[in-house]
Amino acid sequence: MSTLAHEPAGRMTLRSELLKLPAFIRRDFLTLVSYRTGFASDWVGLAVQVVLLHFIGKLVDSQRLPAYGHQHVSYLAFAALGIALGMFVQVGLTRVATTIRTEQMIGTLESVLVTPTSPATIQLGSAMFDVVYVPIRTAVFLGVLGAAFGLQFTAGGIAPAALVLLAFAPVVWGLGLISAAGILTFRRGAGLVGIGAALLTFSAGAYFPLSLLPSWLEGAAKLNPLAIALSAMRRAALGDAGWSVVPHAVAVLLPAGAIAIAAGWFAFKLALARERRLGTLGLY
């Protein structure tokens, strides 16, 4: 008799759910590469944004920028990490919501939900591709940017910055689940998600120092998890802070991520229960 027969039912169920996640990753990867124009335009848009900031940076006095490692960096170096983290937030917030919306419109969402697949697996599966793709996309972007414009990142700060980014990721995925719950309920609203991502990035000081804001707004902006992650990554990658930035950033970002994921899971569960109760799950 198979050893699986003696395995507890709960453990078998968990294993069977986890084995479904690669299928979600494969689906989202094939979807991404099948729309080649959209994939290419995404990178072209990033390149155009970087070129624009490169020339804008020539107008900015670097002495007005924060000092990292006792020296002032160029505006492009300052904004590069802001752009990278901003697109991390943009993709993380919109991808799960877009996936849910697409499945609504092509009629596959209801089919997936009637299979013996846990809603939690569907939520996690919708974000799994981003777990792999977005960090790689961010690393490639920063690598190409550094090579093309000669930006100098501190070698010893790359690993600490990557760890801070990893600690920040659950915050984005949780917010992405909340946006997916909104799309599931209201059908529309992708534009509002994009606006929310832009405001979150703007208020984190991605393109300018927070010290330029009014004092009352500067204090509020510093509570933004994105601002905390961005500040730690800049101090590590552009300065000499190294691993010293990690404890405080992780201590703040991990609880924030846990709260965001719990809120996202709860919001998605409520939205799903509402649509099932009303019989409108398949409507778009």
C-alpha positions as a printed Julia matrix, in Angstrom:
284×3 Matrix{Float64}:
   0.0    0.0     0.0
   1.21   3.5    -0.82
   2.73   5.47    2.01
   0.36   8.29    1.09
  -2.45   6.2     2.5
  -0.95   6.6     5.94
  -0.35  10.35    5.54
  -2.72  12.63    7.49
  -5.51  14.07    5.35
  -4.6   17.65    6.25
  -1.01  17.15    5.12
  -2.13  15.5     1.87
  -4.52  18.38    1.2
  -1.81  20.97    1.81
   0.59  19.11   -0.47
  -2.0   18.81   -3.25
  -2.73  22.54   -3.03
   0.96  23.46   -3.16
   1.46  21.23   -6.21
  -1.05  23.4    -8.1
   1.04  26.57   -7.76
   3.46  25.75  -10.63
   0.45  25.58  -12.94
  -0.45  29.17  -12.04
   3.15  30.26  -12.68
   3.21  28.52  -16.07
  -0.13  30.07  -17.04
   0.96  33.61  -16.18
   4.33  33.16  -17.89
   2.7   31.95  -21.11
   0.23  34.84  -20.94
   3.07  37.34  -20.52
   5.15  36.09  -23.45
   2.15  35.59  -25.71
   1.49  39.35  -25.74
   4.9   40.34  -27.06
   3.96  43.91  -27.89
   2.76  44.59  -24.36
   5.85  42.91  -22.9
   8.19  44.97  -25.1
   6.32  48.24  -24.55
   6.66  47.77  -20.79
  10.46  47.79  -21.07
  10.47  50.55  -23.68
   8.38  52.7   -21.33
  10.9   52.14  -18.54
  13.76  53.07  -20.87
  12.03  56.29  -21.92
  11.38  57.19  -18.27
  15.04  56.65  -17.39
  16.3   58.74  -20.33
  13.97  61.58  -19.32
  15.17  61.46  -15.72
  18.77  61.39  -16.94
  18.34  64.75  -18.65
  16.2   66.16  -15.85
  18.98  65.19  -13.48
  21.32  67.56  -15.31
  19.16  70.41  -14.01
  19.21  69.2   -10.39
  21.89  70.33   -7.99
  23.18  67.15   -6.38
  24.08  69.14   -3.26
  20.36  69.37   -2.5
  20.05  65.59   -2.46
  20.68  63.5     0.66
  24.25  62.34    1.22
  24.95  58.6     1.23
  28.33  57.44    2.47
  29.31  61.06    3.17
  28.93  62.06   -0.47
  26.09  63.35   -2.63
  24.89  61.1    -5.43
  23.58  62.08   -8.85
  19.86  62.6    -9.29
  19.59  59.58  -11.59
  21.23  57.36   -8.97
  18.86  58.75   -6.36
  15.79  58.22   -8.57
  16.87  54.83   -9.94
  15.95  52.91   -6.8
  12.74  54.93   -6.55
  11.81  53.93  -10.1
  12.67  50.29   -9.43
  10.66  50.09   -6.22
   7.83  52.1    -7.79
   7.44  49.64  -10.65
   7.65  46.81   -8.12
   4.6   48.33   -6.39
   2.83  49.04   -9.7
   3.19  45.48  -10.96
   2.39  43.93   -7.59
  -0.8   45.97   -7.14
  -2.15  45.55  -10.64
  -1.14  42.02  -11.64
  -3.38  40.08   -9.24
  -6.33  42.4    -9.94
  -5.72  42.15  -13.69
  -5.56  38.36  -13.5
  -8.89  38.18  -11.66
 -10.48  40.67  -14.07
  -9.22  38.78  -17.14
 -10.57  35.49  -15.83
 -13.92  37.18  -15.19
 -14.11  38.43  -18.77
 -13.07  35.21  -20.49
 -15.31  33.11  -18.25
 -12.68  30.98  -16.54
 -12.91  32.41  -13.01
 -16.08  30.56  -12.12
 -14.72  27.35  -13.68
 -11.58  27.54  -11.53
 -13.54  28.26   -8.37
 -15.85  25.25   -8.81
 -12.84  22.92   -8.91
 -11.6   21.41   -5.62
  -9.09  24.26   -5.28
  -8.92  26.36   -2.15
  -9.6   30.11   -2.61
  -6.35  30.68   -0.71
  -4.52  28.69   -3.4
  -6.12  30.81   -6.11
  -5.08  34.0    -4.3
  -1.53  32.77   -3.76
  -1.32  31.33   -7.27
  -2.34  34.65   -8.78
   0.65  36.28   -7.08
   3.21  33.47   -7.44
   4.47  34.51  -10.86
   5.15  38.0    -9.51
   7.08  36.48   -6.6
   9.55  35.18   -9.19
   9.27  37.69  -12.04
   9.18  41.08  -10.31
  12.44  40.71   -8.3
  14.21  39.45  -11.45
  12.75  42.35  -13.46
  13.91  44.82  -10.81
  17.44  43.36  -10.68
  17.77  43.36  -14.49
  16.51  46.94  -14.66
  19.03  48.19  -12.09
  21.86  46.2   -13.69
  21.18  47.59  -17.17
  20.74  51.08  -15.76
  24.06  50.9   -13.94
  25.87  49.62  -17.03
  24.31  52.16  -19.41
  24.78  55.28  -17.28
  27.74  54.29  -15.13
  25.81  54.34  -11.86
  27.87  53.09   -8.96
  26.07  50.85   -6.48
  27.92  49.75   -3.35
  28.8   46.09   -3.82
  28.4   45.32   -0.12
  24.98  46.95   -0.07
  23.34  44.9    -2.81
  22.53  41.88   -0.61
  21.09  44.0     2.27
  19.0   45.99   -0.22
  17.7   42.75   -1.76
  16.74  41.47    1.7
  14.83  44.69    2.43
  13.03  44.32   -0.91
  12.12  40.74    0.01
  10.74  41.91    3.37
   8.71  44.6     1.6
   7.18  42.2    -0.95
   4.38  40.85    1.35
   3.11  44.43    1.81
   2.65  44.77   -1.94
   1.06  41.34   -2.38
  -1.39  42.04    0.43
  -2.42  45.33   -1.15
  -2.68  43.5    -4.47
  -5.19  41.07   -2.95
  -7.22  44.0    -1.63
  -7.3   45.54   -5.1
  -8.32  42.15   -6.54
 -11.21  42.01   -4.08
 -12.32  45.43   -5.28
 -12.18  44.36   -8.92
 -14.09  41.18   -8.1
 -16.86  43.22   -6.49
 -17.06  46.34   -8.64
 -15.75  44.91  -11.96
 -14.09  48.21  -12.81
 -11.52  50.28  -10.99
  -8.18  49.26  -12.46
  -7.51  52.97  -13.04
  -8.0   53.67   -9.34
  -5.51  50.93   -8.5
  -2.97  52.61  -10.78
  -3.63  55.99   -9.15
  -3.2   54.42   -5.7
   0.14  52.93   -6.74
   1.29  56.3    -8.13
   0.32  58.12   -4.93
   2.04  55.51   -2.79
   5.22  55.9    -4.84
   5.03  59.71   -4.91
   4.55  59.98   -1.15
   7.52  57.69   -0.52
  10.03  60.12   -2.01
  10.79  58.02   -5.06
  11.6   61.06   -7.2
  12.56  63.7    -4.64
  13.72  63.86   -1.0
  10.93  63.82    1.57
  12.54  66.86    3.19
  11.05  68.98    0.38
   7.53  68.23    1.62
   5.76  70.37    4.25
   6.75  69.25    7.73
   3.33  67.77    8.56
   3.27  65.78    5.32
   6.89  64.73    5.66
   6.12  63.12    9.03
   3.17  61.21    7.59
   5.15  60.12    4.51
   7.86  58.57    6.68
   5.24  56.1     7.97
   4.7   54.82    4.43
   6.17  51.26    4.27
   7.46  52.05    0.78
   9.36  55.07    2.17
  10.89  52.89    4.89
  11.98  50.25    2.38
  13.27  52.83   -0.09
  15.27  54.73    2.51
  16.93  51.53    3.74
  17.73  50.35    0.2
  19.26  53.71   -0.73
  21.42  53.8     2.39
  22.64  50.27    1.66
  23.09  50.41   -2.13
  24.24  54.04   -2.49
  26.06  54.51    0.81
  28.05  52.48    3.29
  25.31  51.53    5.75
  25.41  47.89    4.65
  23.63  45.41    6.89
  22.94  48.01    9.59
  19.76  49.06    7.73
  18.26  45.59    7.76
  17.1   45.08   11.41
  14.92  48.21   11.63
  13.5   47.82    8.1
  12.65  44.15    8.57
  11.19  44.79   12.04
   8.75  47.29   10.51
   8.06  45.7     7.12
   7.39  42.09    8.17
   4.51  42.97   10.57
   3.16  45.43    7.99
   3.3   42.66    5.39
   1.53  40.2     7.68
  -1.25  42.73    8.31
  -1.54  43.52    4.58
  -1.76  39.84    3.58
  -4.3   39.07    6.32
  -6.41  42.07    5.25
  -6.1   41.08    1.59
  -7.05  37.47    2.26
 -10.06  38.57    4.33
 -11.2   41.15    1.75
 -10.9   38.64   -1.1
 -12.76  36.0     0.9
 -15.6   38.45    1.62
 -15.78  39.55   -2.01
 -15.85  35.95   -3.2
 -18.58  35.0    -0.7
 -20.66  37.99   -1.78
 -20.43  37.14   -5.48
 -21.31  33.52   -4.83
 -24.29  34.53   -2.71
 -25.58  36.9    -5.39
 -24.8   34.49   -8.22
 -22.79  37.16  -10.04
 -19.37  35.54   -9.95
 -19.27  35.05  -13.7
 -20.6   38.47  -14.61
 -18.33  41.18  -15.95
